Amino acid sequence: MAGSDSILQAAVRDAAVTREVLVDRGAAAALPLVAMRRVAGARWLVVADDNTWGAAGAAAHEQLRAQGVLTAEPLVLPVRPRAKPDLATAQGIAQRLQESDALPIAVGSGVVNDLAKHAAALAGKPYICVATAASMDGYAASGAALLQDGFKRTLACPPPVAVLADPDVLAAAPPAMAGWGYGDLAGKAVAGADWLLADALEVEAINPAPFGLVQDHLGEWLAQPGRLAAREPQALGALLSGLLVSGFAMQAHGNSRPASGSDHQFSHLWEMESLQVGGQPAAHGACVGVGCVAMLALYEWLLAQPAAVIAQASARDAQDGDAIAREVEATLGSGEVAAAALQEMKAKRAIGSRRERVQRFVRVWPQLRATLAARLVDAVAMQQRLRAAGAPAHPADLGISHSTLAADYRRARLIRRRYTLLDLLEDLGWLDDAVADLFAPRGFWGRQADTLPHTALEAHP
């Protein structure tokens, strides 16, 4: 883990808010000193859920008390029914912080961390995170992914002032969670490709330092998925380090562009629509992993197009506001999700001329194609890696049919203003043909079964 640790510490030095990170055995023992260093004389309130309280929350609370750190009564959220990652819950936690005059210590993973992070921002307080699973990249990121009026948004809020994690605690988490973390990290391959594309088309310039922080080390982080399935503490610590570095890249850039592309748009879509797996909300990283494979397959389709076809490409007529509104209503309904999607698409339509983007695409494609081909992982190879890590790798792992996934290639582009490959293919008028080719008998998804055997679903929850 030495290499990952040096990369992590270098990222911390450039972080805007987070000042300390410790990923090591016995990290919880350092919590009292870290808390006193960060805010001397403060009262701290542990926020956990029923599971993470037993995993590390109770120990964290007792460590604080034993070292004479002021503490408030812990807040332990239920897991049945599971606390929702929504704005209302975060507002309730913020009120608790204000009433107890305490600063939060989030002990948990995705939901607990995002709720405590946004609650701390609402209460105007810094917070500390004690990570209990290598399951996602949001620990160190600016912003919290929460539901607001049914629409999943990344709400602005500062990251933690310190992050601590014990690899032995990570290894004791449910095995599926490391697979989710691997899926979230795998998605960075698509995020990087989408940013390269947006940069080449002069839609959104690459910020070299945050881009390199993630992309230069991604191959190393994804290289040994089998060790995660074996629950090796060292491998899990290295995975968490990679996820934390991704968070610091987002922190440095100011938004999620370094770590989130079209792969995440599938995930956000499914999460907003309350996709269930085994009676529980589908995990973010599980959805990202499948979205990553879906987009790698789409990139392969584009890379396979003959040079003569690319050279003759021209922009399709742009949709006007009424046409977009009709598509949104037809595919997303007429509720809060659809209303937010209309705002996202309005912002996307304002980024510039479709005709100029396509003309530039034709000019830069030879060089851009070479760059993408050198960086992207083969979609089949990524599926194999995800499986080796114990992660979902096929839409059927999430209970999603081929017909649903085919429709979601169009729907996913509607929910975010971020320019990705989905938008380029729509600019070209090729998106529907590309998706049809992927699901044709000899296409990427057409070569794979629409559903998996029951045993496969059990093996990759």
C-alpha positions in Angstrom: 0.0 0.0 0.0 3.1 2.2 0.1 2.7 3.5 -3.4 -1.0 4.3 -2.9 -0.2 6.0 0.4 2.4 8.3 -1.1 -0.1 9.4 -3.9 -2.7 9.9 -1.2 -0.5 12.1 1.0 0.5 14.2 -2.0 -3.2 14.7 -2.8 -3.8 15.8 0.8 -1.1 18.4 0.6 -2.9 20.1 -2.3 -6.4 19.6 -0.8 -8.4 22.8 -0.1 -10.1 21.6 3.2 -9.0 18.2 4.3 -5.8 18.4 6.3 -5.3 14.9 7.6 -5.8 11.4 6.2 -4.8 8.1 7.9 -5.5 4.7 6.3 -3.8 2.3 8.7 -4.4 -0.4 11.3 -5.6 1.1 14.6 -6.6 4.4 12.9 -9.4 4.8 15.4 -7.0 5.2 18.2 -5.7 8.4 16.6 -9.2 9.9 16.4 -9.1 11.9 19.7 -5.8 13.6 18.9 -7.0 14.3 15.3 -10.2 15.8 16.7 -8.3 18.0 19.2 -5.8 19.1 16.5 -8.5 20.1 14.1 -10.8 22.0 16.5 -9.5 22.4 20.0 -12.0 22.3 22.8 -14.9 21.3 20.5 -17.7 18.9 21.4 -18.1 16.0 18.9 -21.1 13.9 18.0 -20.8 10.5 16.4 -23.2 10.0 13.5 -23.6 6.3 12.5 -26.2 3.8 11.5 -27.1 0.5 13.3 -24.4 -1.4 11.3 -21.5 1.1 11.4 -22.1 1.8 15.1 -21.1 -1.8 15.9 -18.3 -1.8 13.3 -16.5 1.4 14.5 -18.9 4.0 15.9 -19.1 2.7 19.5 -15.3 2.3 19.6 -14.9 5.9 18.2 -17.2 7.3 20.8 -15.4 5.5 23.6 -12.0 6.5 22.4 -13.1 10.2 22.5 -14.5 9.9 26.0 -11.5 8.0 27.3 -9.1 10.7 26.1 -11.2 13.5 27.6 -12.7 14.9 24.4 -16.1 16.5 24.9 -18.9 14.4 23.4 -22.6 14.6 22.7 -25.1 11.8 22.7 -24.4 9.8 19.5 -26.9 9.7 16.7 -27.5 6.2 15.4 -29.6 6.1 12.2 -31.8 3.0 11.5 -30.9 0.5 8.8 -34.4 -1.0 8.7 -36.0 1.0 7.4 -32.8 2.4 5.9 -32.1 6.1 6.3 -32.6 7.8 3.0 -29.9 10.0 1.5 -32.2 13.0 1.2 -32.1 16.7 2.1 -34.7 16.4 4.8 -32.7 13.8 6.8 -29.6 16.0 6.5 -31.6 19.0 7.8 -32.7 17.0 10.8 -29.1 16.0 11.6 -28.1 19.7 11.3 -30.7 20.7 13.8 -29.4 18.0 16.2 -25.9 19.5 15.8 -27.1 23.0 16.6 -29.1 21.9 19.6 -26.1 20.0 21.1 -23.5 22.6 20.0 -21.5 19.7 18.5 -19.4 18.9 15.5 -20.1 15.7 13.6 -17.9 12.6 13.2 -19.4 10.5 10.4 -18.8 6.8 11.0 -19.9 4.9 7.9 -19.8 5.0 4.2 -21.9 6.6 1.5 -25.3 7.5 3.0 -23.9 8.3 6.5 -21.1 10.4 5.1 -23.2 12.4 2.7 -25.8 13.1 5.3 -23.3 14.2 7.9 -21.3 16.2 5.4 -24.3 18.2 4.3 -25.7 18.5 7.8 -22.3 20.0 8.9 -22.5 22.5 6.1 -26.0 23.5 7.0 -24.9 23.9 10.7 -21.8 25.9 9.7 -19.5 23.3 11.2 -16.4 21.3 10.1 -16.6 17.5 10.3 -14.5 14.3 10.5 -15.1 11.1 8.6 -14.3 7.6 9.9 -14.7 5.4 6.8 -16.0 1.8 7.4 -16.0 0.4 3.9 -14.1 0.9 0.6 -17.4 1.4 -1.2 -17.4 4.8 -2.9 -15.3 7.9 -3.7 -17.4 10.5 -1.9 -15.6 10.5 1.4 -13.1 13.3 0.5 -15.2 15.0 -2.2 -16.7 18.5 -2.0 -20.4 18.1 -2.2 -22.9 15.4 -1.1 -25.1 13.3 -3.4 -28.6 13.7 -1.9 -32.2 13.4 -3.1 -33.9 16.8 -3.3 -37.6 16.6 -4.3 -36.9 13.2 -5.7 -34.0 14.3 -7.9 -30.5 13.2 -7.0 -28.2 16.3 -6.9 -24.7 16.9 -5.8 -25.3 19.6 -3.2 -22.4 22.0 -2.5 -20.8 21.5 0.9 -17.2 21.3 2.3 -15.4 17.9 2.6 -14.2 16.6 5.9 -11.2 18.2 7.7 -9.9 14.7 8.4 -10.5 11.1 7.2 -9.5 8.0 9.1 -9.9 4.3 8.1 -8.7 1.0 9.5 -8.1 -1.7 6.8 -9.3 -4.4 9.3 -12.6 -2.5 9.6 -12.8 -2.3 5.8 -12.2 -6.0 5.6 -15.0 -6.7 8.1 -17.6 -4.8 6.0 -20.0 -6.9 3.8 -18.0 -8.3 0.9 -20.2 -6.7 -1.7 -19.2 -3.2 -0.5 -15.6 -3.6 -1.8 -17.1 -4.6 -5.2 -19.2 -1.4 -5.1 -16.0 0.6 -4.4 -14.2 -1.1 -7.3 -17.2 -0.3 -9.6 -17.1 3.3 -8.5 -13.3 3.5 -9.2 -13.7 1.6 -12.6 -16.1 4.4 -13.7 -13.2 6.8 -13.7 -12.0 5.3 -17.0 -15.2 6.6 -18.6 -15.0 9.9 -16.7 -11.5 10.5 -18.1 -12.6 9.7 -21.6 -15.6 11.9 -21.4 -13.4 14.8 -20.2 -10.9 14.2 -23.0 -13.8 14.4 -25.4 -15.2 17.6 -23.9 -11.8 19.2 -23.9 -11.1 18.3 -27.5 -14.4 19.8 -28.6 -13.7 22.9 -26.5 -16.8 22.3 -24.3 -14.9 22.0 -21.0 -11.1 22.3 -20.7 -9.2 19.7 -18.8 -7.7 20.8 -15.5 -4.3 18.9 -15.7 -3.6 18.4 -12.0 -6.9 16.9 -11.0 -7.2 14.9 -14.2 -3.7 13.4 -13.8 -4.3 12.7 -10.1 -7.0 10.2 -11.0 -6.0 9.0 -14.5 -2.3 8.6 -14.1 -2.8 6.0 -11.3 -6.1 4.3 -12.3 -4.5 1.3 -14.0 -2.6 0.5 -10.8 -5.7 0.8 -8.6 -7.7 -1.5 -10.8 -5.0 -4.1 -11.4 -5.8 -6.7 -8.7 -9.5 -7.1 -8.2 -9.2 -10.7 -6.9 -7.5 -9.5 -3.8 -10.6 -7.5 -2.9 -12.8 -10.5 -3.2 -10.5 -12.3 -0.9 -11.0 -9.4 1.6 -7.3 -8.7 2.0 -7.0 -5.7 4.3 -4.0 -4.3 2.5 -5.8 -4.4 -0.9 -8.9 -2.8 0.6 -6.7 0.0 2.1 -5.2 0.6 -1.3 -8.7 0.6 -2.9 -9.9 3.2 -0.4 -6.8 5.3 -1.0 -7.6 5.4 -4.7 -11.2 6.3 -3.9 -10.0 9.1 -1.6 -7.6 10.4 -4.2 -10.5 10.7 -6.6 -12.4 12.7 -3.9 -9.4 15.0 -3.5 -9.3 15.5 -7.3 -12.9 16.6 -7.1 -12.1 18.8 -4.1 -9.2 20.4 -6.0 -11.2 21.0 -9.2 -14.3 22.3 -7.5 -16.8 19.8 -8.9 -17.1 16.1 -9.8 -15.8 16.3 -13.4 -12.5 14.4 -12.6 -14.4 11.4 -11.3 -17.9 11.4 -12.8 -19.0 11.1 -16.4 -21.7 9.3 -18.4 -21.1 6.1 -16.3 -22.5 8.1 -13.3 -25.4 9.3 -15.3 -26.7 5.8 -15.5 -26.2 5.4 -11.8 -28.0 8.6 -10.9 -30.9 7.7 -13.2 -31.4 4.3 -11.6 -30.9 5.7 -8.0 -33.4 8.5 -8.6 -35.9 5.9 -9.8 -35.3 3.8 -6.7 -33.9 0.7 -8.4 -34.0 -2.2 -5.9 -31.7 -5.2 -5.7 -32.8 -7.9 -3.3 -35.3 -5.6 -1.7 -32.7 -2.9 -1.0 -31.8 0.3 -2.9 -29.2 -0.5 -5.5 -25.7 0.6 -4.4 -24.2 3.6 -6.1 -20.9 1.8 -7.0 -22.8 -1.3 -8.3 -24.7 1.0 -10.7 -21.6 2.9 -11.7 -19.8 -0.4 -12.6 -22.6 -1.5 -14.9 -22.8 2.1 -16.4 -19.0 2.0 -16.9 -19.3 -1.2 -19.0 -22.2 0.2 -20.9 -20.2 3.3 -21.9 -17.0 1.4 -22.6 -19.0 -0.6 -25.1 -20.3 2.6 -26.7 -16.8 4.0 -26.9 -15.7 0.8 -28.7 -18.5 1.3 -31.2 -17.3 4.8 -32.0 -13.6 3.7 -32.2 -14.7 1.0 -34.7 -16.3 3.5 -37.1 -14.3 3.8 -40.4 -12.4 7.0 -41.0 -14.4 7.7 -44.1 -17.7 7.7 -42.0 -16.2 10.1 -39.5 -14.9 12.4 -42.2 -18.4 12.7 -43.7 -20.1 13.3 -40.3 -22.4 16.3 -40.0 -24.5 17.7 -37.2 -28.1 16.7 -37.0 -30.6 19.5 -36.5 -30.7 20.6 -32.9 -33.7 19.9 -30.8 -35.7 22.9 -29.8 -37.0 23.4 -26.3 -40.4 21.9 -27.1 -38.8 18.7 -28.6 -36.7 18.2 -25.5 -39.7 18.8 -23.3 -41.6 16.1 -25.2 -38.7 13.6 -24.9 -38.3 14.3 -21.2 -42.0 13.8 -20.6 -42.1 10.7 -22.7 -39.1 9.1 -20.9 -39.0 10.6 -17.4 -42.7 11.5 -16.8 -43.8 14.9 -15.5 -42.7 15.0 -11.9 -39.7 16.6 -10.1 -37.2 14.4 -11.9 -38.5 15.6 -15.2 -38.6 19.2 -14.1 -35.0 19.1 -13.0 -34.0 17.3 -16.2 -35.5 20.2 -18.3 -33.3 22.6 -16.4 -30.2 20.4 -17.0 -31.0 20.2 -20.7 -31.6 23.9 -20.9 -28.1 24.5 -19.5 -26.6 21.9 -21.9 -28.2 23.6 -25.0 -26.5 26.8 -24.0 -22.9 25.5 -24.3 -22.5 26.5 -27.9 -23.0 25.5 -31.5 -23.7 21.9 -32.3 -22.5 22.4 -35.8 -19.2 23.8 -34.6 -18.7 20.9 -32.2 -19.2 18.3 -34.9 -16.9 20.1 -37.3 -14.2 20.2 -34.7 -14.8 16.5 -33.9 -14.1 15.6 -37.5 -10.9 17.6 -37.4 -9.5 16.3 -34.1 -10.8 12.7 -34.3 -7.6 11.0 -35.6 -5.5 12.3 -32.7 -8.4 11.9 -30.2 -9.1 8.4 -31.3 -5.5 7.4 -30.7 -5.6 8.9 -27.2 -8.8 7.2 -26.3 -7.8 3.8 -27.7 -4.6 4.0 -25.6 -6.4 4.8 -22.4 -9.7 2.9 -22.4 -10.1 -0.6 -21.0 -11.9 -3.2 -23.2 -15.5 -3.6 -22.1 -15.2 -7.4 -21.8 -12.0 -7.0 -19.8 -13.7 -4.6 -17.5 -16.6 -7.0 -17.0 -14.1 -9.7 -16.0 -12.4 -7.4 -13.6 -15.6 -6.4 -12.0 -16.6 -10.0 -11.6 -13.2 -10.8 -10.1 -13.8 -8.1 -7.5 -17.3 -9.5 -6.7 -19.0 -6.5 -8.3 -22.0 -6.3 -10.7 -20.9 -6.3 -14.3 -24.1 -6.9 -16.3 -27.4 -5.1 -16.3 -29.1 -8.3 -15.2 -27.0 -8.2 -12.0 -29.2 -5.2 -11.1 -32.4 -6.7 -12.5 -32.2 -4.4 -15.6 -33.3 -5.9 -18.9 -31.7 -5.3 -22.3 -34.7 -3.2 -23.4 -34.5 -1.0 -20.3 -30.8 -0.5 -20.7 -31.2 0.4 -24.4 -33.7 3.1 -23.5 -31.5 4.3 -20.7 -28.7 5.2 -23.1 -31.0 8.0 -24.3 -32.5 8.8 -20.9 -29.2 9.1 -19.0 -28.0 12.0 -21.1 -31.1 14.0 -20.1 -30.4 14.3 -16.4 -27.0 16.1 -16.4 -25.7 19.1 -18.2 -22.2 17.5 -18.3 -21.1 16.9 -22.0 -20.2 13.2 -22.6 -20.1 10.7 -25.4 -23.9 10.4 -25.2 -24.1 14.0 -26.2 -21.6 13.8 -29.0 -23.5 10.9 -30.6 -26.7 12.8 -30.2 -25.1 15.8 -31.9 -24.1 13.5 -34.8 -27.5 11.9 -35.0 -25.8 8.5 -34.3 -27.0 7.7 -30.8 -30.0 5.5 -31.7 -28.0 3.6 -34.4 -25.1 3.0 -32.0 -27.4 1.6 -29.3 -29.2 -0.5 -31.8 -25.9 -2.0 -33.0 -24.8 -2.8 -29.4 -28.0 -4.8 -28.9 -28.0 -6.5 -32.3 -27.2 -10.2 -32.3 -23.5 -9.6 -33.0 -23.2 -6.5 -31.0 -21.7 -6.2 -27.5 -24.9 -6.7 -25.5 -26.4 -8.9 -28.2 -23.7 -11.5 -27.6 -24.6 -11.6 -23.9 -27.8 -13.1 -22.4 -30.6 -10.6 -21.5 -30.9 -12.3 -18.1 -28.4 -14.2 -16.0 -28.9 -17.6 -14.4 -30.2 -17.3 -10.8 -26.9 -18.5 -9.4 -25.1 -15.7 -11.2 -27.4 -13.2 -9.6 -26.7 -14.6 -6.2 -22.9 -14.5 -6.8 -23.0 -10.9 -7.8 -25.6 -9.1 -5.7 
